[in-house]
Amino acid sequence: MKLSLFIHMERISPDEPQDKLYHEMMELCEMADNANMHAIWTGEHHGMNFTIAPNPLINIADLANRTKNVRLGTGTVIAPFNHPLRLAGEAAMTDIITGGRLELGIARGAYSYEYERMMPGLTAWDAGQRMRELVPAVKKLWEGDYAHDGEFWQFPLSTSSPKPKQQPHPPIWIAARDPNSHEFAVTHGCNVQVTPLHQGDEEIVRLANCFHETRQRLAPEKPLKIMLLQHGYVAENEADAQQAAEELNRFYNYFGAWFKNERPVTQGLIQPLSEAEIAANTYYSAEAMRKNLAIGSANEVITRLKHYEALGYDEFALWIDSGMTFERKKASLTRFINQVMPEFH
């Protein structure tokens, strides 16, 4: 199983300089490359300081000049916000800039907050349908001259300019949860990214089985992969692990608040949650984070990741966004590199 890093800029307070946050993000990415991690993944989000990522291809173009070996992936671009012709060309250009290291992850998107601002009236269903129209159109544009007359986009005979360096095209990954999404991905020759969030082993097993059963039933022409994206923290001791669980519990409380889209937002920051609100939210808890996420000593994390490997996951992406200080993120990543990664070489 390959080990990767999943990362964004994240801003907790308006007092944090955004250029400083970007340089800290780049430092963690350079650590991942120097340690021979497999890939770095970064996504697309708009108007949210919780996750600052307006265009992952810009970050990847910068990373191409800061790294040497690591694969560089979008985790993910949001399908309804991207015209097929534009995405095909921009992804192909990024593939050239990276020397053929691009991995293109695509999703329907998750936040109604973004839908309201980028495409008012968009529903999750319509976003999913747009993704299903976008992916084959992009692949056709990479092949050559192609005219499109779909439900959401129409354009006359066109081609991607430029063409990607990787042939026939960069690997495409689909963010999938339900069986229909797995079936769409496998039918179109795409790998699958899954994100169980804070949920436990039952969900992780279900997602793996869904992919493997779909792949076996549809028998795609080329081998396809599944990647697990999950929060983790390699702790110095048990007290450190418990602190990480509490920090990630706070992160998920904010994640849930953004997802519900009910609280006021000022300058891209959500109205702060009180300690009482966090304590009263029984959907999340520090105990659940400690149990369900890759939090613990190096040996605990190794054991957990070996279990994921046995379930058939081809790649594990360590989701490092957490609301923690840069120093704590860096310390955890250092322990992950030095103590966990050697078990998977």
C-alpha positions as CSV (number, residue, x, y, z in Angstrom):
1,M,0.0,0.0,0.0
2,K,1.4,3.4,-1.0
3,L,1.4,6.3,1.5
4,S,0.5,9.8,0.6
5,L,-0.3,13.2,2.0
6,F,-3.6,15.1,1.7
7,I,-3.3,18.8,2.6
8,H,-4.8,22.3,2.3
9,M,-4.1,25.7,3.7
10,E,-6.5,26.1,6.7
11,R,-7.1,29.3,8.7
12,I,-8.5,29.2,12.2
13,S,-8.2,32.9,13.1
14,P,-8.1,36.1,11.0
15,D,-4.8,36.9,12.8
16,E,-3.0,34.2,10.9
17,P,-1.2,35.6,7.8
18,Q,-2.2,33.7,4.8
19,D,1.2,33.8,3.1
20,K,2.7,32.3,6.2
21,L,0.1,29.5,6.1
22,Y,1.0,28.8,2.4
23,H,4.7,28.6,3.2
24,E,3.9,26.1,6.1
25,M,1.8,24.0,3.7
26,M,4.7,24.0,1.2
27,E,7.1,22.9,3.9
28,L,5.0,19.9,4.8
29,C,4.8,19.0,1.1
30,E,8.5,19.2,0.6
31,M,9.0,16.9,3.6
32,A,6.6,14.4,1.9
33,D,8.6,14.6,-1.3
34,N,12.0,14.3,0.4
35,A,10.7,11.2,2.3
36,N,9.6,9.5,-0.9
37,M,5.9,9.6,-0.1
38,H,3.9,8.5,-3.1
39,A,1.7,11.5,-3.7
40,I,0.5,14.9,-2.5
41,W,-3.2,15.6,-2.8
42,T,-5.0,19.0,-2.5
43,G,-8.5,20.0,-3.4
44,E,-10.8,22.8,-4.5
45,H,-13.0,25.0,-2.3
46,H,-14.3,28.5,-2.5
47,G,-14.9,31.3,0.0
48,M,-14.0,29.2,3.0
49,N,-11.0,29.8,5.2
50,F,-11.7,26.4,6.8
51,T,-10.1,25.0,3.6
52,I,-8.3,27.5,1.4
53,A,-8.0,26.0,-2.0
54,P,-9.5,28.0,-4.9
55,N,-7.7,26.0,-7.6
56,P,-5.6,22.9,-6.8
57,L,-3.9,23.1,-10.2
58,I,-2.2,26.4,-9.2
59,N,-0.8,24.7,-6.0
60,I,0.3,21.7,-8.0
61,A,2.1,23.8,-10.6
62,D,4.0,25.4,-7.8
63,L,4.7,22.0,-6.2
64,A,6.1,20.8,-9.5
65,N,9.0,23.2,-9.0
66,R,9.5,22.4,-5.3
67,T,9.4,18.6,-5.6
68,K,11.1,15.9,-7.6
69,N,9.4,12.5,-7.4
70,V,6.1,12.7,-5.6
71,R,2.9,12.3,-7.7
72,L,0.7,15.5,-7.5
73,G,-3.1,15.0,-7.3
74,T,-6.3,17.0,-7.1
75,G,-8.3,15.7,-4.3
76,T,-10.6,16.9,-5.8
77,V,-11.7,19.4,-8.4
78,I,-15.5,20.1,-8.1
79,A,-17.1,18.9,-11.3
80,P,-20.0,21.4,-11.7
81,F,-17.7,24.3,-11.3
82,N,-15.5,23.2,-14.3
83,H,-16.3,23.4,-18.0
84,P,-15.0,20.3,-19.8
85,L,-13.0,22.2,-22.3
86,R,-11.4,24.3,-19.6
87,L,-10.6,21.5,-17.3
88,A,-9.2,19.3,-20.1
89,G,-6.8,22.0,-21.1
90,E,-5.8,23.2,-17.6
91,A,-5.2,19.7,-16.4
92,A,-3.2,18.8,-19.5
93,M,-1.0,21.9,-19.1
94,T,-0.5,21.0,-15.4
95,D,0.5,17.5,-16.5
96,I,3.1,19.0,-18.8
97,I,4.4,21.4,-16.0
98,T,4.7,18.5,-13.6
99,G,6.6,16.3,-16.0
100,G,3.7,13.8,-16.2
101,R,3.1,13.5,-12.4
102,L,-0.6,14.7,-12.4
103,E,-3.4,12.6,-10.8
104,L,-6.8,14.1,-11.6
105,G,-9.4,13.5,-8.8
106,I,-12.9,14.7,-9.5
107,A,-16.0,15.0,-7.2
108,R,-19.5,16.4,-7.3
109,G,-18.7,18.6,-4.3
110,A,-20.1,18.5,-0.8
111,Y,-20.8,22.0,0.6
112,S,-24.2,23.7,-0.1
113,Y,-22.3,26.9,1.0
114,E,-20.3,26.6,-2.2
115,Y,-23.2,25.6,-4.4
116,E,-25.1,28.7,-3.3
117,R,-22.3,31.0,-4.3
118,M,-20.8,29.3,-7.3
119,M,-24.0,27.9,-8.9
120,P,-27.2,29.1,-7.1
121,G,-29.9,26.5,-7.1
122,L,-27.5,23.6,-7.7
123,T,-28.4,20.4,-5.8
124,A,-26.2,17.5,-4.9
125,W,-28.1,15.3,-7.4
126,D,-27.5,17.8,-10.3
127,A,-23.8,18.1,-9.2
128,G,-23.5,14.4,-9.5
129,Q,-25.1,14.3,-12.9
130,R,-22.7,17.1,-14.0
131,M,-19.8,15.0,-12.9
132,R,-21.1,12.0,-14.9
133,E,-21.2,14.2,-18.0
134,L,-17.9,16.0,-17.4
135,V,-15.6,12.9,-17.0
136,P,-16.2,11.3,-20.4
137,A,-16.2,14.7,-22.1
138,V,-12.7,15.5,-20.8
139,K,-11.4,12.1,-21.9
140,K,-12.8,12.6,-25.4
141,L,-11.2,16.1,-25.6
142,W,-7.8,14.6,-24.6
143,E,-8.3,12.1,-27.5
144,G,-8.8,14.7,-30.2
145,D,-11.6,16.6,-32.0
146,Y,-14.8,16.2,-30.1
147,A,-18.2,18.0,-30.2
148,H,-20.4,17.8,-27.2
149,D,-24.2,18.2,-26.9
150,G,-25.1,17.3,-23.3
151,E,-27.6,18.2,-20.7
152,F,-25.3,20.7,-19.0
153,W,-22.7,21.7,-21.6
154,Q,-22.7,22.1,-25.3
155,F,-19.8,23.1,-27.6
156,P,-18.9,22.5,-31.3
157,L,-15.9,20.4,-32.5
158,S,-13.1,21.1,-30.1
159,T,-9.9,19.6,-28.7
160,S,-7.8,19.9,-25.5
161,S,-5.0,22.4,-26.0
162,P,-2.5,21.3,-25.0
163,K,-2.6,17.5,-24.7
164,P,-1.4,15.9,-21.5
165,K,2.1,14.4,-21.2
166,Q,0.8,11.1,-19.9
167,Q,-0.8,8.9,-22.5
168,P,-3.5,8.2,-23.1
169,H,-4.2,10.6,-20.2
170,P,-3.4,11.2,-16.5
171,P,-5.0,8.8,-14.1
172,I,-8.6,9.9,-13.2
173,W,-10.0,9.3,-9.7
174,I,-13.6,9.6,-8.7
175,A,-14.7,10.5,-5.2
176,A,-17.2,7.7,-4.5
177,R,-19.4,6.7,-1.6
178,D,-22.6,5.0,-2.9
179,P,-22.6,1.9,-5.2
180,N,-23.7,4.0,-8.2
181,S,-20.6,6.2,-7.9
182,H,-18.3,3.1,-7.7
183,E,-20.1,1.7,-10.8
184,F,-19.7,5.0,-12.7
185,A,-16.0,5.1,-11.8
186,V,-15.2,1.5,-12.8
187,T,-17.3,1.7,-16.0
188,H,-15.3,4.7,-17.2
189,G,-11.9,3.3,-16.2
190,C,-11.4,5.6,-13.2
191,N,-9.8,4.9,-9.8
192,V,-11.8,5.5,-6.7
193,Q,-11.1,7.8,-3.7
194,V,-13.1,7.1,-0.5
195,T,-13.4,9.3,2.6
196,P,-15.1,7.7,5.6
197,L,-14.6,10.9,7.6
198,H,-14.8,10.2,11.3
199,Q,-16.7,6.9,10.9
200,G,-15.3,3.6,12.0
201,D,-14.1,0.3,10.6
202,E,-17.6,-0.8,9.4
203,E,-17.7,2.0,6.9
204,I,-14.1,1.5,5.8
205,V,-14.8,-2.2,5.1
206,R,-18.1,-1.4,3.3
207,L,-16.3,1.1,1.0
208,A,-13.6,-1.4,0.1
209,N,-16.0,-4.2,-0.5
210,C,-18.2,-2.0,-2.7
211,F,-15.2,-1.2,-4.9
212,H,-13.9,-4.7,-5.1
213,E,-17.3,-6.2,-5.9
214,T,-17.9,-3.6,-8.6
215,R,-14.5,-4.1,-10.1
216,Q,-15.0,-7.9,-10.1
217,R,-18.5,-7.7,-11.7
218,L,-17.6,-5.1,-14.4
219,A,-14.1,-6.5,-15.2
220,P,-12.5,-3.3,-16.4
221,E,-9.9,-3.5,-19.2
222,K,-7.1,-2.0,-17.0
223,P,-6.3,-2.4,-13.3
224,L,-8.0,0.1,-11.1
225,K,-7.1,1.3,-7.7
226,I,-8.9,2.5,-4.5
227,M,-7.5,5.1,-2.1
228,L,-8.5,5.7,1.5
229,L,-8.3,9.3,2.7
230,Q,-8.4,9.6,6.5
231,H,-7.2,11.9,9.3
232,G,-4.3,10.7,11.3
233,Y,-1.8,11.7,13.9
234,V,1.3,9.8,15.0
235,A,1.7,10.6,18.7
236,E,4.7,10.9,21.0
237,N,2.7,9.3,23.9
238,E,-0.8,8.6,25.0
239,A,-1.4,12.2,26.3
240,D,-0.3,13.5,22.9
241,A,-2.7,11.1,21.2
242,Q,-5.6,12.2,23.4
243,Q,-4.8,15.9,22.6
244,A,-4.9,15.0,18.9
245,A,-8.3,13.3,19.4
246,E,-9.7,16.4,21.0
247,E,-8.3,18.7,18.3
248,L,-9.7,16.5,15.6
249,N,-13.1,16.4,17.4
250,R,-13.1,20.2,17.3
251,F,-12.2,20.1,13.6
252,Y,-15.1,17.8,12.8
253,N,-17.5,19.9,14.8
254,Y,-16.5,22.8,12.5
255,F,-16.7,20.5,9.5
256,G,-20.2,19.6,10.4
257,A,-21.2,23.2,11.0
258,W,-19.9,24.2,7.5
259,F,-21.8,21.2,6.0
260,K,-25.1,22.2,7.7
261,N,-24.6,25.8,6.4
262,E,-26.6,27.4,9.1
263,R,-24.1,29.6,11.0
264,P,-23.1,33.2,10.0
265,V,-19.8,33.5,8.1
266,T,-17.6,36.6,8.2
267,Q,-14.5,37.1,6.1
268,G,-14.6,33.4,5.3
269,L,-14.6,32.3,8.9
270,I,-17.6,30.6,10.5
271,Q,-19.1,32.0,13.7
272,P,-17.1,30.3,16.5
273,L,-18.5,27.3,18.2
274,S,-18.7,27.5,22.0
275,E,-17.3,24.7,24.2
276,A,-20.8,24.0,25.3
277,E,-22.0,23.5,21.7
278,I,-19.0,21.1,21.0
279,A,-19.7,19.1,24.2
280,A,-23.4,18.9,23.3
281,N,-22.8,17.5,19.8
282,T,-23.1,13.8,20.3
283,Y,-22.5,13.0,16.7
284,Y,-18.8,13.7,17.2
285,S,-16.6,13.0,20.2
286,A,-12.9,12.8,21.1
287,E,-13.5,9.2,22.1
288,A,-14.8,8.3,18.6
289,M,-11.9,10.2,17.0
290,R,-9.4,8.2,19.0
291,K,-11.1,4.9,18.2
292,N,-11.9,5.5,14.5
293,L,-9.0,7.6,13.1
294,A,-5.4,6.8,12.5
295,I,-4.4,8.3,15.9
296,G,-1.9,6.8,18.2
297,S,1.6,5.6,18.6
298,A,3.6,4.6,15.5
299,N,2.9,1.0,16.3
300,E,-0.9,1.7,16.6
301,V,-0.9,3.6,13.3
302,I,1.1,0.8,11.6
303,T,-1.3,-1.8,12.8
304,R,-4.3,0.2,11.6
305,L,-2.7,0.8,8.2
306,K,-1.8,-2.8,7.8
307,H,-5.4,-3.6,8.3
308,Y,-6.4,-1.2,5.5
309,E,-3.8,-2.8,3.3
310,A,-5.3,-6.3,4.0
311,L,-8.7,-4.9,3.0
312,G,-7.3,-4.2,-0.4
313,Y,-6.7,-0.5,-0.3
314,D,-3.9,0.5,-2.7
315,E,-3.1,3.9,-1.2
316,F,-3.6,5.6,2.1
317,A,-3.6,9.4,2.1
318,L,-2.8,11.0,5.5
319,W,-5.3,13.9,5.9
320,I,-3.3,16.4,7.8
321,D,-5.8,19.3,8.0
322,S,-6.8,19.4,11.6
323,G,-6.8,22.8,13.1
324,M,-3.6,21.9,14.9
325,T,-0.6,24.2,15.0
326,F,1.9,23.9,12.3
327,E,4.4,22.6,14.9
328,R,2.1,19.7,15.8
329,K,1.4,18.8,12.2
330,K,5.1,18.8,11.4
331,A,6.0,16.7,14.5
332,S,3.3,14.1,13.5
333,L,4.4,14.0,9.9
334,T,8.0,13.6,11.0
335,R,7.1,10.6,13.1
336,F,4.9,9.2,10.3
337,I,7.9,9.4,7.9
338,N,10.5,8.0,10.3
339,Q,8.5,5.4,12.1
340,V,5.5,4.4,10.0
341,M,6.6,4.6,6.4
342,P,9.5,2.1,6.7
343,E,7.0,-0.6,7.4
344,F,5.4,-0.1,4.0
345,H,8.5,0.1,1.7
